[in-house]
Amino acid sequence: MVNLSVKNLTKEFTSETRAVDSINFSVPAGSLFTLLGPSGCGKTTTLRMIAGLESPTAGQILFDDEDYTNFPPHRREIGMVFQSYALFPHMTVFENVAYGLRVRKTKNAEIRERVTRVMEMVGLAHTQERKPSQLSGGQQQRIALARALVYDPKILLLDEPLSNLDAKLRVYMREEIRKIQKKAGITTIYVTHDQEEALSISDLIAVMHSGKISQLGKAHDVYEKPNSVPVADFIGKANFLEVTVLGTEDGRHQVKGGGEYRLGVKFSGGEATAFTPEERALLFFRPEKAALSKEEIPGKSLVCKVTNLLYLGETVRYTVRLSTGEEAFISMNRRLEGIEEGASAYLLLEPGDGILFPYSQKALLKRGN
């Protein structure tokens, strides 16, 4: 296991195209670190620089304080799993997994021992004589993982490894990858655009946007306490309402919206450490943090009308429209009697469940203005 440090890492493809813009992060030995972001944000370019497949324009890549920035790929002792598993169709599973060891001129007895060990680790020891075409997509993915682990690499890199699997299999395989990673005890960098995937398996998450790291932290903190509108909007479902700040009272920002409702907001996120009276702001909250009620609770409720009800089994998703014309989404674990589509109700929000962001960040919402 090694610690990985990235310092001021930058990649410019042209003078006008900076794919990665001076990013910094550290990955503790044995942990799973995820680069999360939309397509084109720079996460795969970052992974390729760590692997030595791209040369940085500037910055450093350190393995246990040793500078690997200019090392060629074969000297980095890295295991990598790509989007396409790149298994050799004419070889058996055993030979696919053993391929890297044969290239390194490892002795046959050691190849047999290592392949057997890693195949048992991924739970596919019984498939060694099969061809890749005889395996399911999930099994092929685990074979690709075994091939990356068989020569005990210092770091494991996974680039969207589950993107070719169907939704149900992705859920199963992300859990399997996490189990295998923990069993192997290997420092791992995982690239994905899937927020749920990242939240479920990561020790640390770096949310990337336009070549920069917007936020870095544990899954709970990134989800519960996003530091900017782009992070809040990208990870999970999000509600944003336009409000005006009235002032601060008892450690809460008092806000009003549409001239008719008033709420207390306990804390603010990102740069919103202070707001002045009459300043416009964006109130953010997650759908599962809100609730619906037939009764008004002053300081916690917004009058609304239910415009859509979606039953999803374990959750019920309500879409409501406020008197301002703004829409909000509410997720609850049960369907409420007497609150159907077209009914009037109250959206309830506890003071500690909302975050205020500067109104200027509204322009960063993907949904536009």
C-alpha positions in Angstrom: 0.0 0.0 0.0 1.2 3.5 -0.8 0.1 7.0 -0.1 -0.6 9.0 -3.3 -0.2 12.8 -3.5 -1.1 15.1 -6.4 0.3 18.6 -6.2 -0.8 21.4 -8.5 -1.4 19.0 -11.3 -2.2 20.7 -14.6 -2.8 19.4 -18.1 -3.1 21.8 -21.1 -3.8 20.2 -24.5 -3.6 23.7 -26.2 -3.0 27.2 -24.9 -6.8 27.6 -24.8 -7.7 24.1 -23.5 -6.8 23.4 -19.8 -8.4 20.0 -19.1 -7.0 19.8 -15.5 -6.3 23.1 -13.7 -3.8 22.9 -10.8 -5.5 20.3 -8.6 -4.3 19.0 -5.3 -5.3 15.9 -3.3 -3.9 13.1 -1.1 -5.1 9.5 -1.0 -4.2 7.6 2.2 -2.8 4.1 1.7 -5.4 1.4 1.3 -8.4 3.8 0.8 -10.7 4.2 -2.2 -10.7 7.7 -3.6 -13.3 8.7 -6.2 -13.0 11.4 -8.9 -16.6 12.3 -9.5 -17.9 14.7 -12.2 -19.7 15.1 -15.5 -18.2 14.2 -18.8 -15.4 16.6 -19.8 -14.6 17.7 -16.2 -11.0 16.3 -16.3 -11.4 13.2 -14.1 -10.2 10.7 -16.7 -7.3 13.0 -17.8 -6.3 13.1 -14.1 -6.4 9.3 -13.9 -4.3 8.9 -17.1 -1.6 11.3 -15.7 -1.4 9.2 -12.6 -1.0 6.1 -14.8 1.7 7.8 -16.9 -0.4 7.7 -20.0 -0.5 11.5 -20.2 2.3 13.8 -19.3 1.4 16.7 -17.0 2.0 20.3 -18.2 2.8 21.1 -14.6 2.6 19.7 -11.1 3.8 16.5 -9.3 2.6 13.0 -8.7 4.1 11.4 -5.5 4.0 7.8 -4.4 5.0 7.7 -0.7 6.8 11.1 -1.1 8.8 9.7 -4.2 8.3 11.8 -7.3 6.8 9.6 -10.0 5.7 12.5 -12.3 8.1 11.5 -15.1 8.2 7.8 -14.7 7.0 5.8 -17.7 3.9 3.6 -17.2 5.7 0.3 -16.8 7.8 1.7 -13.9 4.8 2.9 -11.9 3.5 -0.6 -10.9 -0.1 0.4 -11.4 -3.1 -1.9 -12.1 -5.7 -0.4 -14.4 -9.3 -1.4 -15.3 -10.8 0.4 -18.3 -14.4 1.0 -19.4 -14.0 -1.8 -21.9 -12.5 -4.8 -20.1 -10.0 -5.4 -23.0 -9.9 -9.2 -22.4 -8.2 -11.2 -25.1 -11.0 -13.3 -26.6 -8.7 -16.1 -27.9 -7.1 -16.7 -24.5 -8.6 -18.6 -21.5 -9.4 -16.7 -18.3 -6.2 -18.1 -16.7 -4.1 -16.8 -19.6 -5.8 -13.4 -19.6 -5.1 -12.9 -15.9 -1.5 -14.3 -16.2 -0.7 -12.1 -19.2 1.0 -9.3 -17.3 3.1 -11.8 -15.3 4.3 -13.5 -18.5 5.3 -10.1 -19.9 7.4 -9.6 -16.7 9.0 -13.1 -17.3 7.6 -14.4 -14.0 8.3 -18.1 -13.3 5.5 -20.6 -14.1 5.1 -21.8 -10.6 4.7 -18.2 -9.3 2.3 -17.4 -12.1 0.1 -20.4 -11.1 0.2 -19.4 -7.4 -0.6 -15.7 -8.0 -3.4 -16.3 -10.6 -5.0 -18.9 -8.3 -4.8 -16.5 -5.3 -6.3 -13.6 -7.2 -9.0 -15.7 -8.9 -10.1 -16.9 -5.4 -10.2 -13.3 -4.2 -12.6 -12.3 -7.0 -14.6 -15.5 -6.5 -14.1 -17.0 -10.0 -11.5 -19.7 -9.4 -13.8 -22.2 -11.2 -13.7 -20.2 -14.5 -10.0 -20.4 -15.3 -10.3 -22.6 -18.3 -13.2 -20.8 -19.9 -13.0 -18.1 -22.6 -14.2 -14.5 -21.9 -17.2 -15.1 -24.3 -18.4 -17.8 -21.9 -18.7 -15.3 -19.0 -21.3 -12.8 -18.1 -20.6 -9.1 -18.1 -20.1 -9.0 -14.3 -17.7 -12.0 -14.5 -15.7 -10.3 -17.2 -15.5 -7.2 -15.1 -14.1 -9.2 -12.2 -11.6 -11.0 -14.5 -10.3 -7.6 -15.7 -10.0 -6.6 -12.0 -8.1 -9.8 -11.2 -5.7 -9.1 -14.1 -5.0 -5.7 -12.7 -4.4 -7.1 -9.2 -2.4 -10.2 -10.0 1.1 -8.6 -9.9 0.4 -6.7 -6.6 0.4 -3.2 -8.0 1.1 -0.2 -5.7 -2.1 1.5 -6.9 -5.3 0.4 -8.6 -6.9 2.7 -11.1 -10.6 2.1 -12.2 -11.9 4.2 -15.1 -15.8 4.0 -15.3 -15.5 0.2 -14.8 -19.3 -0.4 -14.5 -20.5 1.7 -17.4 -21.1 -1.3 -19.7 -23.3 -3.2 -17.2 -27.1 -2.9 -16.7 -28.4 -1.0 -13.8 -29.1 -3.9 -11.4 -25.7 -5.5 -12.1 -24.0 -2.2 -11.6 -25.3 -2.1 -8.0 -24.1 -5.6 -7.3 -20.7 -5.1 -8.9 -19.9 -1.9 -7.1 -20.4 -3.7 -3.8 -18.2 -6.5 -5.1 -15.5 -4.1 -6.1 -15.5 -2.5 -2.7 -15.2 -5.9 -1.0 -12.3 -6.9 -3.2 -10.6 -3.6 -2.8 -10.8 -3.9 1.0 -9.6 -7.5 0.9 -6.7 -6.6 -1.3 -5.9 -3.5 0.9 -4.9 -1.5 -2.2 -4.9 2.2 -2.7 -7.5 2.8 -5.3 -8.5 5.7 -7.6 -12.0 5.3 -9.0 -13.4 7.5 -11.8 -17.2 7.8 -12.3 -20.0 10.2 -13.3 -22.5 8.2 -11.2 -23.2 10.0 -8.0 -24.8 7.0 -6.2 -21.9 4.8 -7.2 -19.5 7.3 -5.7 -21.4 7.8 -2.5 -21.8 4.1 -1.8 -18.2 2.9 -2.1 -15.8 5.8 -1.5 -13.7 6.7 1.5 -13.2 10.1 -0.1 -14.7 11.9 -3.0 -13.3 14.7 -5.1 -16.1 16.5 -7.1 -14.6 17.9 -10.3 -16.0 20.7 -12.5 -14.3 22.4 -15.4 -10.9 20.9 -14.6 -10.9 21.9 -10.9 -11.8 20.1 -7.7 -15.0 21.9 -6.5 -15.2 19.9 -3.2 -13.2 17.1 -1.5 -14.5 15.2 1.5 -16.2 12.1 2.8 -19.4 11.0 1.1 -21.6 12.2 3.9 -20.1 15.7 3.9 -20.2 16.2 0.2 -23.8 15.2 0.0 -25.1 16.8 3.2 -22.9 20.0 3.1 -22.1 20.9 -0.5 -19.9 24.0 -0.7 -21.4 25.4 -3.9 -24.4 25.3 -6.1 -22.7 23.1 -8.8 -21.8 20.5 -6.2 -25.3 20.6 -4.7 -26.9 20.4 -8.1 -24.7 17.6 -9.4 -24.9 15.2 -6.5 -28.3 13.8 -5.9 -31.6 15.5 -6.2 -31.7 19.2 -5.3 -34.2 22.0 -4.7 -33.3 25.6 -5.1 -35.7 28.4 -4.1 -35.2 32.2 -4.5 -35.3 33.9 -1.1 -34.5 37.3 0.5 -32.5 37.4 3.7 -34.2 39.3 6.5 -31.4 39.0 9.1 -29.9 36.7 11.6 -31.6 35.7 14.8 -30.7 33.0 17.4 -28.0 31.6 15.1 -30.3 31.3 12.1 -30.7 33.2 8.9 -34.3 34.3 8.7 -35.5 34.3 5.1 -38.6 35.0 3.1 -39.8 33.9 -0.2 -42.4 35.2 -2.6 -43.4 37.8 0.0 -45.6 35.2 1.9 -43.5 32.6 3.7 -40.7 32.9 6.3 -38.2 30.3 7.3 -35.2 29.9 9.6 -32.1 28.5 8.0 -29.5 27.2 10.6 -26.3 27.2 8.5 -24.9 28.3 5.2 -22.7 26.5 2.8 -19.6 27.5 0.8 -18.8 31.1 0.6 -22.1 32.1 2.2 -20.7 32.8 5.6 -22.7 36.0 6.0 -25.6 37.6 4.4 -26.9 41.2 4.8 -30.5 42.1 5.2 -32.5 42.3 2.0 -29.8 40.4 0.1 -31.1 37.8 -2.4 -30.0 34.2 -1.9 -30.7 30.6 -3.0 -32.2 28.3 -0.5 -31.0 24.7 -1.1 -32.5 21.5 0.4 -32.7 17.8 -0.5 -36.1 16.3 -1.4 -35.8 13.8 1.5 -35.2 16.6 4.0 -38.6 18.1 3.3 -42.0 16.8 4.2 -45.7 17.4 3.3 -48.4 18.3 5.8 -52.0 19.4 5.9 -51.2 21.8 8.7 -49.1 25.0 8.8 -46.2 25.3 11.2 -45.0 29.0 11.3 -41.4 29.4 10.5 -41.1 26.0 8.9 -43.8 25.7 6.3 -44.5 26.9 2.7 -48.0 26.7 1.2 -48.0 24.7 -2.0 -50.1 22.7 -4.4 -49.3 19.0 -5.3 -48.9 18.8 -9.1 -47.5 15.3 -9.4 -47.3 12.1 -7.3 -45.0 9.3 -8.3 -45.1 6.0 -6.4 -41.7 4.3 -6.5 -42.3 1.5 -4.0 -39.9 2.3 -1.2 -40.4 6.0 -1.7 -43.1 8.4 -2.9 -42.0 11.5 -4.8 -44.2 14.6 -4.7 -43.8 17.5 -7.0 -45.3 20.7 -5.6 -45.7 24.2 -6.9 -45.3 27.3 -4.6 -47.4 30.4 -5.0 -44.3 32.0 -6.6 -44.5 29.4 -9.5 -41.3 27.7 -8.3 -41.3 23.9 -8.2 -39.9 21.6 -5.5 -39.6 17.9 -5.0 -40.3 16.0 -1.8 -39.4 12.3 -1.2 -41.2 10.4 1.6 -41.2 6.8 2.6 -45.0 6.6 2.6 -48.0 8.0 0.8 -49.9 10.5 2.7 -53.7 10.1 3.0 -55.7 13.0 1.8 -52.9 14.6 -0.2 -53.3 13.7 -3.8 -52.5 15.5 -7.1 -54.2 18.9 -7.1 -54.5 19.1 -3.3 -53.2 22.1 -1.3 -50.7 21.4 1.4 -47.7 22.7 3.2 -44.0 22.0 2.5 -42.2 21.6 5.9 -38.5 22.2 6.3 -36.5 22.1 9.5 -34.1 25.0 10.0 -31.0 22.7 10.0 -31.9 21.1 6.7 -31.4 24.0 4.4 -28.3 25.8 3.1 -28.1 29.3 1.7 -26.0 30.1 -1.3 -25.2 33.5 -2.9 -27.8 34.4 -5.5 -24.9 35.0 -8.0 -24.5 31.2 -8.1 -27.8 30.7 -9.7 -26.1 31.2 -13.1 -24.2 28.0 -12.4 -27.3 25.8 -12.3 -27.4 23.4 -15.2 -31.1 23.9 -15.4 -30.4 27.5 -16.3 -32.3 30.6 -15.2 
